[in-house]
Amino acid sequence: MTRSVEDRLRDAFSAGAELVRPESLGPVADPVKIRARRGFRGSPVLTAAAVAAVLAVVALVTNVIIPSARVAPPVLAPSDGNEALRRLAAQVARLPDERGAYWRRSLVRDSLIRVQAGGRAFNAVVSSRTELWLPRDLKDPVQTQSGEPSLRPATAADERVWRAEGSPDKVQRVCTPGTKAADCPKLPIRVESEDCQYTREVAPDHGPGAQPLGPYTPAEIWALPADDKGVRAWLRARWESSRAKTGTARTLEETMAGSAGLLATPLTPGARAAILRLLADLPTTSVRGPAEDPLGRSGLAVDFDKGSAYFREFGTDDEVTEDHTTILDPLTGEILAKVTKAGESTVGLAKGQTVDSEVWTSVTGWTDDRPKPPGDCRRL
């Protein structure tokens, strides 16, 4: 079973920075349905004459029309069910192929936890950031970068509680009754991430940065068919291969629904459009309409797990229901963020409050920039 956010955070805090594992570099896997249980889970320079010439042209053009850099796309019209996803797919299919020497992914993960200091409980946010530089030419080096998670009071009110107790360097994780002490450690308050580390390998198929796209190789992603029939056949072949090798109990329908994770990889526009069309046809997909991601960017909110029930532990409660939403870029169909909210209220947590988020920052995408070894990080 996929390791929970809580498990990864516990390991990071208790054992310090560790070797970057492939699964820690890719997007977190699609949520796994679980049953609640007791216990801890885990620009070039212009001359003055050139500037004047440019300004003169701008002045002339302004009197005619000034196009917006990001025109409000039709997919953000009032929701009409999954048809919005099909319109987005049609729009994405017309985009030109993206260019660049590297595909850069900057991913920030935040998780809300319950802690206490001096006997008083409050909420804190665990935050981590990873960077991936994936070359188009696989003879160039793949570079990854990460650091230990930071921990800070979640709100101003939470910070007041922490300060009222003397601003301790460490706080105690609040866990469900019966949790082992080793699984519910004291955690250091750190506003900034520490112990930065990076990997730099010549190819993405070996070393600590291996498999940066999770179960997919870059070659597979870039060769993904751009037609609906081809995409379905590709997914079926992968499912049959996995079933033969591992005996997985995952159904073909679940594999098709799991293709939503491909939207977080460097697909060609045609392949991304095909995936969007496939998802729009699934009964497990439900478009929720316009939404903002945690960075305030406008997007299209979609539930790719309609009808599924998920639970989490929060503080002393081990049966808090979750609500999962993926927010797509309304121009490109790429994932802007994945947001998990509480489906019900419990002590310290209100229904609808964000408990987890994964955010692909604005630098994510193809670029001709090349990665430089970070001077303030240790190489693994």
C-alpha positions as a LaTeX table, in Angstrom:
\begin{tabular}{lrrr}
\hline
Residue & $x$ (\AA) & $y$ (\AA) & $z$ (\AA) \\
\hline
Met1 & 0.00 & 0.00 & 0.00 \\
Thr2 & 1.19 & 3.53 & $-0.75$ \\
Arg3 & 2.91 & 5.03 & 2.28 \\
Ser4 & 0.91 & 7.82 & 3.81 \\
Val5 & 2.04 & 11.42 & 4.11 \\
Glu6 & 2.21 & 10.92 & 7.86 \\
Asp7 & 4.63 & 8.01 & 7.52 \\
Arg8 & 6.98 & 9.97 & 5.26 \\
Leu9 & 6.93 & 12.98 & 7.56 \\
Arg10 & 7.63 & 10.89 & 10.62 \\
Asp11 & 10.62 & 9.28 & 8.95 \\
Ala12 & 11.96 & 12.61 & 7.72 \\
Phe13 & 11.79 & 14.21 & 11.15 \\
Ser14 & 13.03 & 11.28 & 13.17 \\
Ala15 & 15.84 & 10.12 & 10.89 \\
Gly16 & 16.80 & 13.43 & 9.26 \\
Ala17 & 17.47 & 13.89 & 5.58 \\
Glu18 & 17.79 & 10.58 & 3.85 \\
Leu19 & 18.62 & 9.27 & 0.41 \\
Val20 & 16.16 & 10.58 & $-2.15$ \\
Arg21 & 13.94 & 7.70 & $-3.17$ \\
Pro22 & 12.22 & 7.55 & $-6.56$ \\
Glu23 & 8.78 & 7.67 & $-5.01$ \\
Ser24 & 9.68 & 10.82 & $-3.06$ \\
Leu25 & 10.55 & 12.63 & $-6.28$ \\
Gly26 & 7.43 & 11.91 & $-8.25$ \\
Pro27 & 3.95 & 13.19 & $-7.47$ \\
Val28 & 2.32 & 11.39 & $-4.62$ \\
Ala29 & 0.46 & 8.36 & $-5.93$ \\
Asp30 & $-3.26$ & 8.50 & $-6.36$ \\
Pro31 & $-5.00$ & 8.03 & $-2.99$ \\
Val32 & $-5.64$ & 4.46 & $-1.97$ \\
Lys33 & $-8.97$ & 3.56 & $-0.47$ \\
Ile34 & $-8.38$ & 2.46 & 3.11 \\
Arg35 & $-10.33$ & 1.50 & 6.13 \\
Ala36 & $-9.98$ & 3.58 & 9.23 \\
Arg37 & $-8.00$ & 1.86 & 11.95 \\
Arg38 & $-6.44$ & 2.65 & 15.25 \\
Gly39 & $-2.78$ & 3.58 & 15.39 \\
Phe40 & $-0.44$ & 5.89 & 13.50 \\
Arg41 & $-0.28$ & 5.71 & 9.67 \\
Gly42 & 1.78 & 6.33 & 8.13 \\
Ser43 & 15.83 & 39.49 & $-22.24$ \\
Pro44 & 18.51 & 41.20 & $-24.23$ \\
Val45 & 19.62 & 44.74 & $-23.27$ \\
Leu46 & 18.10 & 47.45 & $-25.52$ \\
Thr47 & 19.65 & 50.76 & $-26.47$ \\
Ala48 & 17.79 & 53.98 & $-25.65$ \\
Ala49 & 16.84 & 54.34 & $-29.34$ \\
Ala50 & 15.49 & 50.81 & $-29.44$ \\
Val51 & 13.45 & 51.36 & $-26.29$ \\
Ala52 & 11.97 & 54.53 & $-27.78$ \\
Ala53 & 11.05 & 52.67 & $-30.95$ \\
Val54 & 9.36 & 49.90 & $-28.97$ \\
Leu55 & 7.38 & 52.40 & $-26.91$ \\
Ala56 & 6.22 & 54.14 & $-30.06$ \\
Val57 & 4.94 & 50.88 & $-31.49$ \\
Val58 & 3.19 & 50.05 & $-28.22$ \\
Ala59 & 1.49 & 53.46 & $-28.24$ \\
Leu60 & 0.15 & 52.82 & $-31.73$ \\
Val61 & $-1.01$ & 49.30 & $-30.98$ \\
Thr62 & $-2.71$ & 50.37 & $-27.76$ \\
Asn63 & $-5.18$ & 52.46 & $-29.75$ \\
Val64 & $-6.23$ & 49.32 & $-31.62$ \\
Ile65 & $-6.30$ & 46.38 & $-29.20$ \\
Ile66 & $-4.32$ & 45.00 & $-26.30$ \\
Pro67 & $-4.75$ & 41.24 & $-26.10$ \\
Ser68 & $-4.69$ & 39.63 & $-22.69$ \\
Ala69 & $-1.77$ & 37.35 & $-21.94$ \\
Arg70 & $-4.17$ & 34.73 & $-20.58$ \\
Val71 & $-7.62$ & 34.97 & $-22.14$ \\
Ala72 & $-10.33$ & 33.53 & $-19.93$ \\
Pro73 & $-10.89$ & 30.08 & $-21.48$ \\
Pro74 & $-14.37$ & 28.73 & $-22.18$ \\
Val75 & $-13.87$ & 25.80 & $-19.82$ \\
Leu76 & $-14.32$ & 28.17 & $-16.89$ \\
Ala77 & $-17.88$ & 28.95 & $-17.91$ \\
Pro78 & $-20.58$ & 27.72 & $-15.52$ \\
Ser79 & $-20.13$ & 24.01 & $-15.12$ \\
Asp80 & $-22.04$ & 21.73 & $-17.47$ \\
Gly81 & $-20.70$ & 18.48 & $-16.16$ \\
Asn82 & $-17.86$ & 16.67 & $-17.84$ \\
Glu83 & $-18.43$ & 18.57 & $-21.09$ \\
Ala84 & $-16.06$ & 21.21 & $-19.66$ \\
Leu85 & $-13.32$ & 18.57 & $-19.65$ \\
Arg86 & $-14.04$ & 17.71 & $-23.28$ \\
Arg87 & $-13.86$ & 21.39 & $-24.26$ \\
Leu88 & $-10.56$ & 21.63 & $-22.44$ \\
Ala89 & $-9.29$ & 18.59 & $-24.35$ \\
Ala90 & $-10.27$ & 20.17 & $-27.68$ \\
Gln91 & $-8.42$ & 23.33 & $-26.68$ \\
Val92 & $-5.31$ & 21.45 & $-25.55$ \\
Ala93 & $-5.21$ & 19.41 & $-28.78$ \\
Arg94 & $-4.68$ & 22.65 & $-30.75$ \\
Leu95 & $-1.63$ & 23.70 & $-28.72$ \\
Pro96 & 1.80 & 23.47 & $-30.38$ \\
Asp97 & 4.27 & 20.90 & $-29.15$ \\
Glu98 & 6.27 & 22.27 & $-26.26$ \\
Arg99 & 9.99 & 22.86 & $-26.64$ \\
Gly100 & 12.91 & 23.07 & $-24.26$ \\
Ala101 & 16.10 & 21.34 & $-23.24$ \\
Tyr102 & 14.69 & 20.42 & $-19.82$ \\
Trp103 & 11.35 & 19.76 & $-18.21$ \\
Arg104 & 11.46 & 21.30 & $-14.76$ \\
Arg105 & 9.06 & 20.36 & $-12.01$ \\
Ser106 & 8.85 & 22.33 & $-8.77$ \\
Leu107 & 6.49 & 20.66 & $-6.32$ \\
Val108 & 5.44 & 21.92 & $-2.86$ \\
Arg109 & 3.65 & 19.63 & $-0.43$ \\
Asp110 & 1.84 & 20.87 & 2.68 \\
Ser111 & 0.17 & 18.75 & 5.34 \\
Leu112 & $-1.85$ & 19.86 & 8.37 \\
Ile113 & $-1.18$ & 18.04 & 11.65 \\
Arg114 & $-2.25$ & 18.42 & 15.27 \\
Val115 & 0.48 & 19.10 & 17.84 \\
Gln116 & 0.70 & 20.28 & 21.43 \\
Ala117 & 3.04 & 22.30 & 23.64 \\
Gly118 & 2.68 & 22.65 & 27.40 \\
Gly119 & $-0.53$ & 20.66 & 27.27 \\
Arg120 & $-2.21$ & 23.00 & 24.78 \\
Ala121 & $-3.02$ & 21.66 & 21.31 \\
Phe122 & $-2.86$ & 23.60 & 18.04 \\
Asn123 & $-2.41$ & 22.97 & 14.32 \\
Ala124 & 0.87 & 23.06 & 12.42 \\
Val125 & 1.81 & 22.76 & 8.75 \\
Val126 & 4.53 & 20.43 & 7.54 \\
Ser127 & 5.93 & 21.71 & 4.24 \\
Ser128 & 8.44 & 20.25 & 1.81 \\
Arg129 & 9.64 & 21.11 & $-1.68$ \\
Thr130 & 11.25 & 19.00 & $-4.39$ \\
Glu131 & 12.81 & 20.00 & $-7.71$ \\
Leu132 & 13.26 & 17.81 & $-10.76$ \\
Trp133 & 15.18 & 18.69 & $-13.93$ \\
Leu134 & 14.48 & 16.08 & $-16.61$ \\
Pro135 & 16.43 & 16.45 & $-19.89$ \\
Arg136 & 14.90 & 15.93 & $-23.30$ \\
Asp137 & 18.22 & 14.43 & $-24.39$ \\
Leu138 & 18.69 & 11.60 & $-21.94$ \\
Lys139 & 22.46 & 11.88 & $-22.33$ \\
Asp140 & 22.23 & 15.06 & $-20.25$ \\
Pro141 & 22.11 & 14.76 & $-16.46$ \\
Val142 & 18.92 & 14.43 & $-14.46$ \\
Gln143 & 18.99 & 16.62 & $-11.36$ \\
Thr144 & 16.82 & 16.37 & $-8.27$ \\
Gln145 & 16.78 & 18.51 & $-5.14$ \\
Ser146 & 15.00 & 18.25 & $-1.81$ \\
Gly147 & 15.36 & 19.10 & 1.87 \\
Glu148 & 14.01 & 18.15 & 5.26 \\
Pro149 & 10.43 & 19.31 & 5.86 \\
Ser150 & 9.76 & 22.54 & 7.70 \\
Leu151 & 7.18 & 22.84 & 10.48 \\
Arg152 & 5.33 & 26.00 & 11.48 \\
Pro153 & 2.10 & 26.97 & 13.28 \\
Ala154 & $-0.72$ & 26.84 & 10.75 \\
Thr155 & $-2.38$ & 30.21 & 11.52 \\
Ala156 & $-1.78$ & 33.36 & 13.55 \\
Ala157 & $-4.04$ & 31.92 & 16.26 \\
Asp158 & $-1.99$ & 28.72 & 16.34 \\
Glu159 & 1.21 & 30.76 & 16.58 \\
Arg160 & $-0.20$ & 32.64 & 19.58 \\
Val161 & $-0.79$ & 29.35 & 21.37 \\
Trp162 & 2.76 & 28.23 & 20.62 \\
Arg163 & 4.25 & 31.52 & 21.82 \\
Ala164 & 2.10 & 31.52 & 24.95 \\
Glu165 & 3.77 & 28.23 & 25.86 \\
Gly166 & 7.24 & 29.73 & 25.51 \\
Ser167 & 7.86 & 29.06 & 21.81 \\
Pro168 & 9.41 & 25.64 & 22.39 \\
Asp169 & 11.88 & 24.28 & 19.86 \\
Lys170 & 9.95 & 21.00 & 19.71 \\
Val171 & 6.28 & 20.12 & 19.89 \\
Gln172 & 4.54 & 16.82 & 20.52 \\
Arg173 & 2.55 & 15.22 & 17.75 \\
Val174 & $-1.03$ & 14.50 & 18.82 \\
Cys175 & $-1.93$ & 10.96 & 17.83 \\
Thr176 & $-4.77$ & 8.50 & 18.20 \\
Pro177 & $-5.05$ & 6.61 & 21.51 \\
Gly178 & $-2.83$ & 3.56 & 21.66 \\
Thr179 & $-0.25$ & 4.85 & 19.19 \\
Lys180 & 3.29 & 3.75 & 19.92 \\
Ala181 & 5.54 & 6.51 & 21.26 \\
Ala182 & 8.03 & 5.87 & 18.46 \\
Asp183 & 5.27 & 6.52 & 15.94 \\
Cys184 & 4.26 & 9.81 & 17.58 \\
Pro185 & 7.56 & 11.67 & 18.11 \\
Lys186 & 8.36 & 15.20 & 19.14 \\
Leu187 & 8.91 & 17.37 & 16.09 \\
Pro188 & 11.23 & 20.38 & 15.71 \\
Ile189 & 9.68 & 23.73 & 14.82 \\
Arg190 & 11.50 & 24.91 & 11.70 \\
Val191 & 10.18 & 27.77 & 9.57 \\
Glu192 & 12.69 & 27.03 & 6.81 \\
Ser193 & 13.69 & 23.70 & 5.35 \\
Glu194 & 17.13 & 22.47 & 6.35 \\
Asp195 & 19.73 & 19.98 & 5.17 \\
Cys196 & 19.29 & 20.47 & 1.43 \\
Gln197 & 20.45 & 17.59 & $-0.74$ \\
Tyr198 & 20.61 & 16.88 & $-4.46$ \\
Thr199 & 21.37 & 14.16 & $-6.98$ \\
Arg200 & 22.87 & 14.56 & $-10.43$ \\
Glu201 & 22.94 & 11.55 & $-12.73$ \\
Val202 & 23.59 & 11.16 & $-16.46$ \\
Ala203 & 20.47 & 9.05 & $-17.11$ \\
Pro204 & 17.09 & 8.67 & $-15.40$ \\
Asp205 & 17.26 & 4.89 & $-15.14$ \\
His206 & 19.88 & 4.45 & $-12.45$ \\
Gly207 & 21.24 & 6.04 & $-9.31$ \\
Pro208 & 19.30 & 7.84 & $-6.55$ \\
Gly209 & 17.33 & 9.87 & $-9.12$ \\
Ala210 & 16.07 & 6.79 & $-10.97$ \\
Gln211 & 12.49 & 6.69 & $-12.23$ \\
Pro212 & 11.72 & 10.39 & $-11.65$ \\
Leu213 & 8.29 & 9.93 & $-13.25$ \\
Gly214 & 7.30 & 7.07 & $-11.00$ \\
Pro215 & 6.19 & 3.97 & $-12.92$ \\
Tyr216 & 6.72 & 5.62 & $-16.31$ \\
Thr217 & 9.94 & 6.16 & $-18.23$ \\
Pro218 & 10.50 & 9.45 & $-20.09$ \\
Ala219 & 10.53 & 7.51 & $-23.37$ \\
Glu220 & 7.10 & 6.04 & $-22.59$ \\
Ile221 & 5.66 & 9.43 & $-21.70$ \\
Trp222 & 6.94 & 11.16 & $-24.83$ \\
Ala223 & 5.78 & 8.30 & $-27.07$ \\
Leu224 & 2.27 & 8.10 & $-25.61$ \\
Pro225 & $-0.33$ & 7.95 & $-28.41$ \\
Ala226 & $-2.26$ & 11.12 & $-29.17$ \\
Asp227 & $-5.49$ & 9.36 & $-30.15$ \\
Asp228 & $-8.16$ & 7.94 & $-27.89$ \\
Lys229 & $-7.96$ & 4.38 & $-29.20$ \\
Gly230 & $-4.18$ & 4.33 & $-28.91$ \\
Val231 & $-4.21$ & 5.63 & $-25.33$ \\
Arg232 & $-6.76$ & 3.04 & $-24.25$ \\
Ala233 & $-4.73$ & 0.26 & $-25.88$ \\
Trp234 & $-1.56$ & 1.54 & $-24.16$ \\
Leu235 & $-3.21$ & 1.55 & $-20.75$ \\
Arg236 & $-4.71$ & $-1.89$ & $-21.29$ \\
Ala237 & $-1.31$ & $-3.32$ & $-22.30$ \\
Arg238 & 0.28 & $-1.87$ & $-19.14$ \\
Trp239 & $-2.51$ & $-3.30$ & $-17.01$ \\
Glu240 & $-2.19$ & $-6.76$ & $-18.54$ \\
Ser241 & 1.58 & $-6.69$ & $-18.12$ \\
Ser242 & 1.29 & $-5.64$ & $-14.47$ \\
Arg243 & $-1.29$ & $-8.33$ & $-13.76$ \\
Ala244 & 0.93 & $-11.00$ & $-15.31$ \\
Lys245 & 4.05 & $-9.88$ & $-13.40$ \\
Thr246 & 2.66 & $-8.99$ & $-9.99$ \\
Gly247 & $-0.81$ & $-10.47$ & $-9.88$ \\
Thr248 & $-2.24$ & $-7.08$ & $-9.04$ \\
Ala249 & $-5.91$ & $-7.04$ & $-8.12$ \\
Arg250 & $-6.35$ & $-3.61$ & $-9.67$ \\
Thr251 & $-9.08$ & $-3.64$ & $-12.30$ \\
Leu252 & $-8.81$ & $-2.25$ & $-15.81$ \\
Glu253 & $-11.39$ & 0.39 & $-14.86$ \\
Glu254 & $-9.21$ & 1.50 & $-11.94$ \\
Thr255 & $-6.20$ & 1.65 & $-14.25$ \\
Met256 & $-8.13$ & 3.88 & $-16.66$ \\
Ala257 & $-9.15$ & 6.19 & $-13.81$ \\
Gly258 & $-5.56$ & 6.24 & $-12.54$ \\
Ser259 & $-4.45$ & 7.72 & $-15.86$ \\
Ala260 & $-5.23$ & 11.13 & $-14.29$ \\
Gly261 & $-1.75$ & 10.93 & $-12.79$ \\
Leu262 & $-0.29$ & 11.20 & $-16.30$ \\
Leu263 & $-1.47$ & 14.83 & $-16.42$ \\
Ala264 & 1.38 & 15.63 & $-14.01$ \\
Thr265 & 4.00 & 14.38 & $-16.49$ \\
Pro266 & 5.52 & 16.07 & $-19.59$ \\
Leu267 & 3.00 & 14.74 & $-22.11$ \\
Thr268 & 2.67 & 16.14 & $-25.59$ \\
Pro269 & $-0.46$ & 18.30 & $-26.00$ \\
Gly270 & $-2.04$ & 15.62 & $-28.18$ \\
Ala271 & $-1.52$ & 12.88 & $-25.63$ \\
Arg272 & $-2.75$ & 15.12 & $-22.81$ \\
Ala273 & $-5.90$ & 15.87 & $-24.80$ \\
Ala274 & $-6.49$ & 12.15 & $-25.32$ \\
Ile275 & $-6.13$ & 11.47 & $-21.59$ \\
Leu276 & $-8.58$ & 14.28 & $-20.80$ \\
Arg277 & $-11.14$ & 12.83 & $-23.21$ \\
Leu278 & $-10.73$ & 9.39 & $-21.71$ \\
Leu279 & $-11.22$ & 10.73 & $-18.19$ \\
Ala280 & $-14.27$ & 12.76 & $-19.23$ \\
Asp281 & $-15.98$ & 9.52 & $-20.30$ \\
Leu282 & $-15.44$ & 7.72 & $-16.98$ \\
Pro283 & $-18.19$ & 7.48 & $-14.35$ \\
Thr284 & $-15.56$ & 8.15 & $-11.67$ \\
Thr285 & $-14.87$ & 11.63 & $-13.07$ \\
Ser286 & $-16.91$ & 14.65 & $-11.98$ \\
Val287 & $-16.15$ & 18.24 & $-13.00$ \\
Arg288 & $-16.84$ & 20.62 & $-10.12$ \\
Gly289 & $-16.32$ & 23.87 & $-11.99$ \\
Pro290 & $-14.06$ & 26.93 & $-11.63$ \\
Ala291 & $-11.78$ & 27.05 & $-8.60$ \\
Glu292 & $-8.59$ & 28.62 & $-7.26$ \\
Asp293 & $-5.58$ & 26.59 & $-6.29$ \\
Pro294 & $-3.58$ & 27.30 & $-3.09$ \\
Leu295 & $-1.50$ & 29.90 & $-5.01$ \\
Gly296 & $-4.62$ & 31.78 & $-6.14$ \\
Arg297 & $-4.43$ & 30.59 & $-9.75$ \\
Ser298 & $-7.70$ & 30.05 & $-11.60$ \\
Gly299 & $-8.36$ & 26.50 & $-12.67$ \\
Leu300 & $-10.89$ & 23.78 & $-13.34$ \\
Ala301 & $-11.67$ & 21.60 & $-10.33$ \\
Val302 & $-12.24$ & 17.92 & $-11.04$ \\
Asp303 & $-12.93$ & 14.94 & $-8.80$ \\
Phe304 & $-11.30$ & 11.89 & $-10.40$ \\
Asp305 & $-12.49$ & 9.61 & $-7.58$ \\
Lys306 & $-16.24$ & 10.16 & $-7.62$ \\
Gly307 & $-18.01$ & 7.68 & $-5.39$ \\
Ser308 & $-14.89$ & 6.60 & $-3.48$ \\
Ala309 & $-14.55$ & 6.96 & 0.30 \\
Tyr310 & $-11.26$ & 7.88 & 1.95 \\
Phe311 & $-10.29$ & 8.35 & 5.58 \\
Arg312 & $-7.39$ & 9.83 & 7.51 \\
Glu313 & $-6.19$ & 10.32 & 11.04 \\
Phe314 & $-6.14$ & 13.82 & 12.49 \\
Gly315 & $-5.14$ & 14.32 & 16.09 \\
Thr316 & $-6.97$ & 11.79 & 18.20 \\
Asp317 & $-9.55$ & 11.01 & 15.50 \\
Asp318 & $-8.79$ & 8.14 & 13.15 \\
Glu319 & $-11.97$ & 8.29 & 11.05 \\
Val320 & $-12.01$ & 11.71 & 9.38 \\
Thr321 & $-13.42$ & 11.49 & 5.87 \\
Glu322 & $-11.52$ & 13.17 & 3.02 \\
Asp323 & $-12.53$ & 15.00 & $-0.14$ \\
His324 & $-10.04$ & 14.96 & $-3.04$ \\
Thr325 & $-9.93$ & 17.57 & $-5.82$ \\
Thr326 & $-7.52$ & 18.05 & $-8.71$ \\
Ile327 & $-7.23$ & 21.56 & $-10.15$ \\
Leu328 & $-6.28$ & 21.72 & $-13.83$ \\
Asp329 & $-4.75$ & 24.59 & $-15.77$ \\
Pro330 & $-7.65$ & 25.88 & $-17.92$ \\
Leu331 & $-5.32$ & 26.56 & $-20.85$ \\
Thr332 & $-3.03$ & 23.53 & $-20.94$ \\
Gly333 & $-4.85$ & 20.80 & $-19.02$ \\
Glu334 & $-1.81$ & 20.25 & $-16.78$ \\
Ile335 & $-2.24$ & 19.76 & $-13.05$ \\
Leu336 & $-1.87$ & 22.93 & $-10.99$ \\
Ala337 & $-2.60$ & 21.31 & $-7.65$ \\
Lys338 & $-4.14$ & 18.42 & $-5.78$ \\
Val339 & $-6.08$ & 19.42 & $-2.70$ \\
Thr340 & $-7.46$ & 17.24 & 0.08 \\
Lys341 & $-10.06$ & 18.72 & 2.41 \\
Ala342 & $-11.75$ & 17.39 & 5.51 \\
Gly343 & $-15.11$ & 15.85 & 4.71 \\
Glu344 & $-16.31$ & 16.35 & 8.26 \\
Ser345 & $-15.42$ & 18.30 & 11.39 \\
Thr346 & $-13.42$ & 17.00 & 14.34 \\
Val347 & $-11.44$ & 18.55 & 17.19 \\
Gly348 & $-9.19$ & 21.22 & 15.69 \\
Leu349 & $-10.49$ & 20.67 & 12.17 \\
Ala350 & $-13.49$ & 22.15 & 10.35 \\
Lys351 & $-15.30$ & 20.49 & 7.50 \\
Gly352 & $-13.93$ & 21.82 & 4.20 \\
Gln353 & $-10.57$ & 22.80 & 5.71 \\
Thr354 & $-7.52$ & 21.87 & 3.64 \\
Val355 & $-5.49$ & 19.12 & 5.24 \\
Asp356 & $-3.12$ & 18.26 & 2.39 \\
Ser357 & $-2.03$ & 19.94 & $-0.83$ \\
Glu358 & 0.42 & 19.30 & $-3.63$ \\
Val359 & 1.16 & 22.37 & $-5.74$ \\
Trp360 & 3.08 & 22.46 & $-9.00$ \\
Thr361 & 4.59 & 25.96 & $-8.94$ \\
Ser362 & 4.64 & 28.34 & $-11.91$ \\
Val363 & 8.19 & 27.40 & $-12.96$ \\
Thr364 & 7.03 & 23.89 & $-13.81$ \\
Gly365 & 7.26 & 23.19 & $-17.54$ \\
Trp366 & 9.70 & 23.08 & $-20.45$ \\
Thr367 & 12.65 & 25.46 & $-20.41$ \\
Asp368 & 15.93 & 26.01 & $-22.22$ \\
Asp369 & 17.58 & 26.74 & $-18.88$ \\
Arg370 & 19.85 & 24.03 & $-17.58$ \\
Pro371 & 20.25 & 22.97 & $-13.96$ \\
Lys372 & 23.27 & 24.06 & $-11.98$ \\
Pro373 & 24.46 & 22.14 & $-8.95$ \\
Pro374 & 23.12 & 24.08 & $-5.93$ \\
Gly375 & 26.00 & 25.43 & $-3.92$ \\
Asp376 & 24.19 & 25.19 & $-0.58$ \\
Cys377 & 23.22 & 21.53 & $-0.90$ \\
Arg378 & 25.13 & 18.34 & $-0.30$ \\
Arg379 & 25.34 & 15.87 & $-3.15$ \\
Leu380 & 24.09 & 12.36 & $-2.58$ \\
\hline
\end{tabular}
